[in-house]
Amino acid sequence: MIRKFYATKDNTLTNAFEDNLVTRGTYANMGASDILEVFSIYGQATSSSLEQAKFLIEFDVGEITDSRNSGLIPASGSVSWYLKIYNAPHSRTVPSNFNLSVSAVSSSWEEGYGIDMEFYEDTSSGSVGSNWIQAGSGSLWDSEGGDFHSSPTFNAVFSTGLEDLEVDVSDLVEQWIDGTKDNNGFGISLASAHLSETKSFFTKKFFGRDTEFHFQKPTLEARWNSSRKDDRGLFYASSSLASASDNLNTLFLYNVIRGRLRDIPNDPTITVGLRSNASGSDLTSTTATKVSTGIYSAALSLDTSETTLYDVWYTGDISYWTGSIAVKSFTSYGYNPEDDYIVSMPKLKKEYRKNQTHRLNLYVREKNWSPNIYTVAQQTSVPSLIIPSASYQLRRSIDDFVVIPYGTGSTAHTMLSYDVSGNYLNLDTTYLEAGYLYEIQYSFYDEENGWEEQPYRFKFRVVD
């Protein structure tokens, strides 16, 4: 899952020379500009002169804290925070092979109203807005160019110079949330080692918070793996072919009361037992764990030849749920199988409302599958195959812009969930621009070949 927070203020600070190469633009304010800039210029005014620009950007940590307190964002340790700022193309030279340093600003500062990034004529000396000298009206930086904490700091690497800035800043954000460090935002500048080099790095530009481009606005992204893998439709009997972890099957209980998930009263200790018949004794059992409000889970393994098992959730003589499970068996092959799939989304709507979270279901079957006569005669629906590792990507149709790239790394924030009905995802449309057509794609993980993108795109529109 992804939850995005947008910047509340930003500003570029500079000590670069004005056109006369005598006066520096240290009082220039660029707080209302739609561009943020980082550069160093060596030897322009004199053989050893150095000019530089850096920028500040701040996010509302109060909004972040409220989201965590309301359960929209997991606790510390279960979520990663990424600062993402997008490259702004321009006609000037772009430096390559450089690093940017991301630090925590240690003093409060004002954004200001300046927009002039060429001649530095919008000044904020003694008035509202930060610049190279002052943090705000009536407040100077302790050190010219801004005040920053020595730790934590983060490093962003740029090879071509055209990359976006994307860096994991979890340590700092969690300090802001728990109050051990005041939130004054991030400072982004060239790495200190570059400032001692006798060469220029001119110029790297990013889109600021006032850009007209919706998906290029700077964001602080909470990313976490929210996928829920319910093995009721993918339950395997224990086998010597599999490891202990692969023999485990995770089952879920959803306590829905009047259409809403609710905890079982008095927080009981729930036992989950597997039985060969619903009223028999447990063949194996374990204690369930509450995953979130009204949702409980348990992981079990069982060496059995039964083709059907019954899972019973109970406390003493109180039974909460009894379900049936079709048991599968692990199989080895004398050849290396390769799977091809037909993928569809039969329940996909043409339009989805903005500012809501929508359940999107996936249907998968083997490409060369064909029903037998009995299946056709009975007109039974064939259940979807379950893909244990599947991820999604979202594009804007009009220009093929990738709005949500595959999150298949350590955060796994675009992993699909599954249950007995097949794979699914919960898509938050809060951060999608209304009025546009979007395309969702899927990639399945193959142990030998890695992630393989499926050749299907499914379209829908987001509306207000």
Secondary structure as the mmCIF struct_conf table of DSSP 4:
data_model
#
loop_
_struct_conf.conf_type_id
_struct_conf.id
_struct_conf.beg_label_comp_id
_struct_conf.beg_label_asym_id
_struct_conf.beg_label_seq_id
_struct_conf.end_label_comp_id
_struct_conf.end_label_asym_id
_struct_conf.end_label_seq_id
STRN STRN1 ILE A 2 THR A 14
STRN STRN2 PHE A 17 PHE A 17
TURN_TY1_P TURN_TY1_P1 ASP A 19 ASN A 20
BEND BEND1 LEU A 21 THR A 23
STRN STRN3 ARG A 24 ARG A 24
TURN_TY1_P TURN_TY1_P2 THR A 26 TYR A 27
STRN STRN4 ALA A 28 ALA A 28
TURN_TY1_P TURN_TY1_P3 GLY A 31 ALA A 32
BEND BEND2 ASP A 34 ASP A 34
STRN STRN5 ILE A 35 TYR A 42
BEND BEND3 GLY A 43 THR A 46
TURN_TY1_P TURN_TY1_P4 SER A 47 SER A 48
STRN STRN6 LEU A 50 PHE A 59
HELX_RH_AL_P HELX_RH_AL_P1 VAL A 61 ASN A 69
TURN_TY1_P TURN_TY1_P5 SER A 70 GLY A 71
BEND BEND4 LEU A 72 ILE A 73
HELX_LH_PP_P HELX_LH_PP_P1 PRO A 74 ALA A 75
TURN_TY1_P TURN_TY1_P6 SER A 76 GLY A 77
BEND BEND5 SER A 78 SER A 78
STRN STRN7 SER A 80 ILE A 85
STRN STRN8 ASN A 87 ASN A 87
BEND BEND6 SER A 91 ARG A 92
BEND BEND7 ASN A 97 ASN A 97
STRN STRN9 PHE A 98 ALA A 104
STRN STRN10 VAL A 105 VAL A 105
BEND BEND8 SER A 107 SER A 107
BEND BEND9 TYR A 113 TYR A 113
BEND BEND10 MET A 117 PHE A 119
STRN STRN11 THR A 123 THR A 123
TURN_TY1_P TURN_TY1_P7 SER A 125 GLY A 126
BEND BEND11 SER A 127 GLY A 129
BEND BEND12 TRP A 132 ILE A 133
STRN STRN12 GLN A 134 GLY A 136
TURN_TY1_P TURN_TY1_P8 SER A 137 GLY A 138
STRN STRN13 SER A 139 LEU A 140
BEND BEND13 ASP A 142 SER A 143
TURN_TY1_P TURN_TY1_P9 GLU A 144 GLY A 145
STRN STRN14 PHE A 148 PHE A 148
BEND BEND14 SER A 150 PRO A 152
STRN STRN15 PHE A 154 PHE A 158
BEND BEND15 SER A 159 GLY A 161
HELX_LH_PP_P HELX_LH_PP_P2 GLU A 163 ASP A 164
STRN STRN16 LEU A 165 ASP A 168
HELX_RH_AL_P HELX_RH_AL_P2 SER A 170 ASP A 178
TURN_TY1_P TURN_TY1_P10 GLY A 179 GLY A 179
BEND BEND16 THR A 180 LYS A 181
STRN STRN17 PHE A 186 LEU A 190
HELX_RH_AL_P HELX_RH_AL_P3 SER A 192 LEU A 195
TURN_TY1_P TURN_TY1_P11 SER A 196 SER A 196
BEND BEND17 GLU A 197 LYS A 199
STRN STRN18 PHE A 201 PHE A 207
TURN_TY1_P TURN_TY1_P12 ARG A 209 ASP A 210
BEND BEND18 GLU A 212 GLU A 212
HELX_RH_3T_P HELX_RH_3T_P1 HIS A 214 GLN A 216
BEND BEND19 LYS A 217 LYS A 217
STRN STRN19 THR A 219 ARG A 223
STRN STRN20 LYS A 229 LYS A 229
HELX_RH_3T_P HELX_RH_3T_P2 ASP A 231 GLY A 233
BEND BEND20 LEU A 234 LEU A 234
STRN STRN21 TYR A 236 TYR A 236
TURN_TY1_P TURN_TY1_P13 SER A 240 LEU A 241
BEND BEND21 ALA A 242 ALA A 242
HELX_RH_AL_P HELX_RH_AL_P4 ALA A 244 ASN A 247
STRN STRN22 ASN A 249 TYR A 254
STRN STRN23 VAL A 256 ILE A 257
TURN_TY1_P TURN_TY1_P14 ARG A 258 GLY A 259
STRN STRN24 ARG A 260 LEU A 261
HELX_LH_PP_P HELX_LH_PP_P3 ASP A 263 ILE A 264
TURN_TY1_P TURN_TY1_P15 PRO A 265 ASN A 266
STRN STRN25 THR A 271 ARG A 275
BEND BEND22 SER A 276 ASN A 277
TURN_TY1_P TURN_TY1_P16 ALA A 278 SER A 279
BEND BEND23 GLY A 280 GLY A 280
BEND BEND24 LEU A 283 LEU A 283
STRN STRN26 THR A 284 THR A 287
STRN STRN27 THR A 289 SER A 292
TURN_TY1_P TURN_TY1_P17 THR A 293 GLY A 294
STRN STRN28 ILE A 295 LEU A 300
BEND BEND25 THR A 307 THR A 307
STRN STRN29 THR A 308 THR A 315
TURN_TY1_P TURN_TY1_P18 GLY A 316 ASP A 317
STRN STRN30 ILE A 318 ALA A 326
HELX_LH_PP_P HELX_LH_PP_P4 VAL A 327 VAL A 327
STRN STRN31 LYS A 328 LYS A 328
BEND BEND26 GLY A 334 TYR A 335
STRN STRN32 TYR A 341 SER A 344
TURN_TY1_P TURN_TY1_P19 PRO A 346 LYS A 347
BEND BEND27 LYS A 350 LYS A 350
STRN STRN33 GLU A 351 ARG A 353
TURN_TY1_P TURN_TY1_P20 LYS A 354 ASN A 355
BEND BEND28 GLN A 356 GLN A 356
STRN STRN34 THR A 357 ASN A 361
STRN STRN35 TYR A 363 GLU A 366
TURN_TY1_P TURN_TY1_P21 LYS A 367 ASN A 368
HELX_RH_AL_P HELX_RH_AL_P5 ILE A 373 GLN A 378
TURN_TY1_P TURN_TY1_P22 GLN A 379 GLN A 379
HELX_LH_PP_P HELX_LH_PP_P5 THR A 380 ILE A 386
BEND BEND29 PRO A 388 SER A 389
STRN STRN36 ALA A 390 ARG A 396
TURN_TY1_P TURN_TY1_P23 SER A 397 ASP A 400
STRN STRN37 PHE A 401 ILE A 404
BEND BEND30 GLY A 409 THR A 411
TURN_TY1_P TURN_TY1_P24 HIS A 413 THR A 414
STRN STRN38 MET A 415 MET A 415
HELX_LH_PP_P HELX_LH_PP_P6 LEU A 416 LEU A 416
STRN STRN39 SER A 417 ASP A 419
TURN_TY1_P TURN_TY1_P25 VAL A 420 SER A 421
STRN STRN40 GLY A 422 ASP A 428
TURN_TY1_P TURN_TY1_P26 THR A 430 TYR A 431
BEND BEND31 LEU A 432 LEU A 432
HELX_LH_PP_P HELX_LH_PP_P7 GLU A 433 GLU A 433
TURN_TY1_P TURN_TY1_P27 ALA A 434 GLY A 435
STRN STRN41 LEU A 437 ASP A 446
TURN_TY1_P TURN_TY1_P28 GLU A 447 ASN A 449
STRN STRN42 GLY A 450 GLU A 453
BEND BEND32 PRO A 455 PRO A 455
STRN STRN43 PHE A 458 VAL A 463
#
